[in-house]
Amino acid sequence: MTFNEYGNKKVFCRHCNSENVRRRMTKVRIAKSDENRAQSMAEDFTGFENLESDPQALGHMMRKMGNEMGEDLPPEFDEVVDRLESGQSAEDIESALPDLGKDTEGDE
């Protein structure tokens, strides 16, 4: 069913044929220009001075930046951000994940 048909056409569960159904919305992406994306990030990140001494704030900033980019990021990004948000220092993360940031040939 298209969005325009919603509310105008009866729907049924395709599994049990029940009329007691609710529409599920999928994830919506809004295309932003690079300029708008950069401006949004700049507005969101004011007040994030001294991030190197506050791993949780750094993790929060990185998560917002990752979401703002609108791209799928590698699982390592989420792992690093999760560790930062839990309070682990960048140095400890680097020690725990020594291969982080290296390409497939082992170069940085």
Phi and psi in degrees as a GROMACS rama.xvg file:
@    title "Ramachandran Plot"
@    xaxis  label "Phi"
@    yaxis  label "Psi"
@TYPE xy
-84.3338  166.383  THR-2
-61.266  -38.1915  PHE-3
-66.9327  -27.2508  ASN-4
-79.8395  -17.6915  GLU-5
-58.846  128.36  TYR-6
86.3609  -15.2085  GLY-7
-107.859  -10.9  ASN-8
-130.303  131.609  LYS-9
-66.3385  139.458  LYS-10
-120.519  153.188  VAL-11
-134.644  150.86  PHE-12
-66.0683  128.717  CYS-13
-72.9866  -11.7961  ARG-14
-95.0095  -42.7387  HIS-15
-120.035  -1.7704  CYS-16
68.9495  17.3458  ASN-17
-74.4009  148.815  SER-18
-87.3803  -8.78616  GLU-19
-84.0279  78.4511  ASN-20
-129.176  157.249  VAL-21
-128.012  145.336  ARG-22
-76.6639  134.271  ARG-23
-102.952  130.075  ARG-24
-92.5469  137.13  MET-25
-86.1288  171.358  THR-26
-61.191  137.037  LYS-27
-111.426  133.033  VAL-28
-113.042  137.475  ARG-29
-111.363  121.319  ILE-30
-73.5527  129.71  ALA-31
-123.711  148.282  LYS-32
-72.5569  161.545  SER-33
-58.6627  -37.1948  ASP-34
-65.4629  -45.4675  GLU-35
-64.9211  -39.2407  ASN-36
-63.0616  -44.4884  ARG-37
-64.9305  -40.183  ALA-38
-65.2801  -42.1076  GLN-39
-61.1212  -43.3816  SER-40
-64.6575  -41.6412  MET-41
-61.9283  -41.6536  ALA-42
-67.1093  -40.2377  GLU-43
-70.0729  -28.4071  ASP-44
-102.612  11.9244  PHE-45
-68.3836  140.551  THR-46
89.2715  10.1021  GLY-47
-101.095  38.7999  PHE-48
-69.9805  157.004  GLU-49
57.2921  40.0847  ASN-50
-62.8195  -30.4628  LEU-51
-63.1298  -21.8455  GLU-52
-96.9979  -0.390261  SER-53
-134.086  87.0774  ASP-54
-60.4565  -33.3703  PRO-55
-66.6983  -41.9704  GLN-56
-65.89  -38.915  ALA-57
-63.0076  -43.6882  LEU-58
-62.4903  -41.6901  GLY-59
-62.5743  -44.2915  HIS-60
-63.3923  -42.3711  MET-61
-65.3075  -38.9436  MET-62
-64.8263  -43.9425  ARG-63
-62.8995  -41.2558  LYS-64
-63.8547  -43.2516  MET-65
-61.3735  -41.9837  GLY-66
-66.9536  -38.191  ASN-67
-68.1499  -30.0443  GLU-68
-65.8216  -27.6387  MET-69
69.7419  21.6212  GLY-70
-120.068  155.703  GLU-71
-75.9318  126.277  ASP-72
-104.794  155.88  LEU-73
-66.0777  156.146  PRO-74
-59.1656  -27.2402  PRO-75
-61.6594  -33.3032  GLU-76
-60.5469  -48.55  PHE-77
-62.2663  -38.3985  ASP-78
-63.554  -44.6288  GLU-79
-63.5073  -45.5833  VAL-80
-63.9076  -42.3138  VAL-81
-59.406  -42.4047  ASP-82
-65.6527  -42.2982  ARG-83
-62.5859  -45.6021  LEU-84
-64.6159  -24.3783  GLU-85
-83.2358  -3.95932  SER-86
102.893  2.20531  GLY-87
-72.9847  136.684  GLN-88
-73.0945  157.431  SER-89
-60.8898  -37.2256  ALA-90
-64.7298  -42.3834  GLU-91
-65.1325  -38.3894  ASP-92
-65.5047  -42.7575  ILE-93
-62.3439  -38.4499  GLU-94
-68.2873  -38.4127  SER-95
-75.6466  -25.676  ALA-96
-124.814  69.6382  LEU-97
-63.1936  -24.36  PRO-98
-88.2823  0.136757  ASP-99
-63.8594  131.444  LEU-100
89.291  -0.581963  GLY-101
-96.5163  142.421  LYS-102
-80.7051  -175.768  ASP-103
-64.3936  -21.703  THR-104
-94.3691  2.41104  GLU-105
87.7709  2.96573  GLY-106
-88.139  152.978  ASP-107
